[in-house]
Amino acid sequence: MNLEMAAFDVAGTTVQDDGIVIEAFKVAFENTQPDLWPSKGAQWTQYAIDTMGQSKIEVFTALLGDAEKAYQANVSFEEAYVNEVAEQGIAPIPGAIELFAALREKGIPVVLTTGFSRSTLNVLLTELNWFDLIDLTVTPEEAGRGRPYPDMLKFAAEKVNAPTPAFSLVVGDTESDMKSAVAYGSINIFGVLSGAHSEEQLIRGGATSVVNSVADISSLL
């Protein structure tokens, strides 16, 4: 692969999730929509699973149809997620750190893109002690729009001087990750089975390869 940039999703791709994201969604819905949660809970939870990888505030807005309610739910989600991380800890997907190092050794900038807000992402980066391992991190509000739009990848490419979309590696665990990469113009789109979505969903989203985890990508470099 002739690469100018390698962009990775966070939860489920490079960071172990263990159901924390969905649990945080449930807590947010229960806290902010207690009257509707009993009847809408199953539907909302499935939607959260189906739209994994997308901006969390956009997911809440789509479900609740009200900007203020979505904001409140998103605040509750982030608090719940950070609390879960504090209680349970967080760990990299095995092989992620080694892959980052191998890419950077070849002069390929490593970028993280996410559906989390900056404050939540920074908690993760601090917990993992990753600030020195990554060249750039991008959140939806910083780029304009979250996935499945390509805004975060375009933003990252400009920042790390990677002008050719085809010469990018994009790795994620959700259908939205794959769609974002396709819209951006990457031809090296890797879906990993360590997170939210199945091989079928990843291929449907546009994955050019599906592997078990990021650890399997090192050998392809």
C-alpha positions in Angstrom: 0.0 0.0 0.0 1.2 3.5 -0.9 -0.2 5.5 1.9 -0.3 9.2 2.9 -2.6 8.7 5.9 -4.0 6.0 8.1 -7.3 6.8 9.9 -8.8 4.7 12.6 -12.1 4.7 14.5 -11.9 4.5 18.3 -14.4 2.4 20.2 -14.6 -1.1 18.9 -11.7 -0.6 16.4 -8.6 0.5 18.4 -10.2 0.6 21.9 -12.0 -2.2 23.5 -15.7 -1.4 24.0 -17.2 -4.4 25.9 -20.7 -2.9 25.5 -19.9 0.4 27.3 -21.2 2.6 24.5 -24.6 0.9 24.4 -24.9 0.8 28.2 -24.2 4.6 28.2 -26.9 5.1 25.6 -29.4 3.2 27.8 -28.5 5.2 30.9 -28.9 8.5 28.9 -32.4 7.4 27.6 -33.5 6.2 31.1 -32.3 9.4 32.7 -33.7 11.9 30.2 -36.8 10.1 28.8 -38.1 8.0 31.7 -41.7 8.2 30.5 -40.9 6.9 27.0 -38.0 4.5 27.8 -40.3 1.6 28.8 -42.1 1.6 25.5 -39.4 3.0 23.2 -36.3 1.4 24.8 -35.9 -1.6 22.6 -36.4 0.4 19.4 -34.0 3.2 20.5 -31.3 0.7 21.5 -31.5 -1.1 18.2 -31.2 2.3 16.4 -28.1 3.1 18.5 -26.6 -0.2 17.5 -27.4 0.2 13.8 -26.0 3.8 13.7 -22.8 3.0 15.7 -19.9 5.2 14.5 -22.1 8.2 13.8 -22.0 11.4 15.8 -23.8 10.7 19.1 -25.6 14.1 19.2 -27.0 13.4 15.7 -28.2 10.0 16.8 -30.1 11.5 19.8 -31.5 14.3 17.5 -32.8 11.7 15.0 -34.5 9.7 17.8 -35.9 12.5 19.9 -36.7 15.0 17.2 -35.8 18.0 19.4 -32.4 19.7 19.7 -32.7 20.5 23.4 -33.7 17.0 24.4 -30.9 15.6 22.2 -28.4 17.9 23.9 -29.6 16.8 27.4 -29.4 13.1 26.3 -26.0 13.6 24.9 -24.7 15.2 28.1 -26.1 12.3 30.0 -24.6 9.8 27.6 -21.1 11.3 27.9 -21.3 11.4 31.7 -22.4 7.7 31.8 -19.6 6.7 29.3 -16.9 8.5 31.2 -18.2 7.0 34.5 -18.1 3.5 33.0 -14.5 4.1 31.8 -13.5 5.3 35.2 -15.0 2.3 36.9 -14.1 -0.4 34.5 -11.0 1.1 32.9 -10.3 1.0 29.2 -7.8 -0.9 27.1 -6.5 -0.9 23.5 -7.5 -3.6 21.1 -4.4 -5.9 21.0 -2.1 -4.9 18.2 -3.4 -1.3 17.9 -0.3 0.3 19.5 2.1 -1.8 17.5 0.2 -0.9 14.2 0.4 2.8 15.1 4.1 2.5 15.6 4.7 0.6 12.4 2.8 3.1 10.4 4.6 6.1 11.9 7.9 4.4 11.4 7.1 4.4 7.7 6.3 8.1 7.8 2.5 7.5 7.6 0.5 9.9 9.9 -1.9 8.1 12.2 -5.3 9.7 12.7 -8.2 8.9 15.1 -11.7 9.8 14.0 -14.7 9.3 16.3 -18.4 9.9 17.0 -17.5 11.1 20.5 -17.2 14.8 21.5 -13.8 16.3 22.1 -14.3 16.1 25.9 -15.1 12.4 25.9 -12.3 11.6 23.4 -9.8 13.4 25.6 -10.8 11.4 28.6 -10.1 8.2 26.6 -6.8 9.5 25.3 -5.7 10.5 28.8 -6.8 7.1 30.2 -4.9 5.3 27.4 -1.9 7.7 27.5 -2.1 7.9 23.7 -1.4 11.6 23.0 2.2 10.8 21.9 1.1 7.8 19.8 -1.2 9.7 17.4 -0.6 12.5 15.0 -4.1 13.9 14.9 -7.5 13.2 16.4 -10.8 14.6 15.0 -14.4 14.8 16.3 -17.5 15.6 14.3 -18.0 19.1 15.6 -14.4 20.0 14.6 -14.8 18.7 11.0 -18.4 19.8 10.3 -20.4 16.6 10.2 -19.9 13.1 11.5 -20.1 9.8 9.7 -21.4 8.6 7.3 -20.2 11.9 5.8 -16.5 12.1 4.8 -15.9 15.4 6.6 -13.6 14.1 9.4 -11.4 12.3 6.8 -11.2 15.4 4.6 -10.4 17.6 7.7 -7.7 15.1 8.8 -6.2 14.8 5.3 -5.8 18.6 5.1 -4.2 18.8 8.5 -1.6 16.0 7.9 -0.9 16.9 4.3 -2.4 13.8 2.7 -3.9 15.2 -0.6 -4.8 11.9 -2.3 -7.9 10.1 -0.9 -7.0 6.9 -2.7 -3.7 6.8 -0.8 -5.4 6.6 2.6 -6.1 3.6 4.9 -9.4 3.8 6.7 -10.2 1.3 9.5 -13.5 0.9 11.4 -15.9 -1.5 13.0 -19.2 0.0 11.7 -21.1 0.4 8.4 -21.0 4.1 8.9 -17.2 4.0 9.1 -17.1 2.2 5.7 -19.6 4.6 4.1 -17.5 7.5 5.2 -14.4 6.1 3.7 -16.2 5.3 0.4 -17.5 8.9 0.3 -14.0 10.2 1.0 -12.5 8.2 -1.9 -10.3 5.7 -0.1 -9.6 2.4 -1.8 -8.1 0.8 1.3 -11.1 0.4 3.6 -10.8 -2.2 6.3 -13.6 -3.4 8.4 -12.7 -5.1 11.7 -14.9 -7.6 13.6 -13.8 -6.5 17.0 -16.7 -4.0 17.4 -20.3 -3.3 16.6 -21.1 -4.7 13.2 -21.0 -7.9 11.3 -19.0 -8.8 8.2 -22.1 -8.5 6.1 -22.8 -5.0 7.4 -19.2 -3.9 6.9 -19.2 -5.2 3.3 -22.5 -3.5 2.7 -21.0 -0.3 3.8 -18.2 -0.6 1.3 -15.3 -2.4 3.1 -12.6 -3.6 0.6 -11.3 -6.0 3.2 -12.7 -7.5 6.5 -10.4 -8.8 9.2 -10.8 -9.9 12.8 -9.0 -6.9 14.3 -6.4 -4.3 13.7 -3.7 -6.8 14.6 -4.3 -8.5 11.3 -3.5 -5.3 9.3 0.2 -5.2 10.4 1.1 -8.2 8.2 -0.5 -6.5 5.2 1.9 -3.5 5.4 
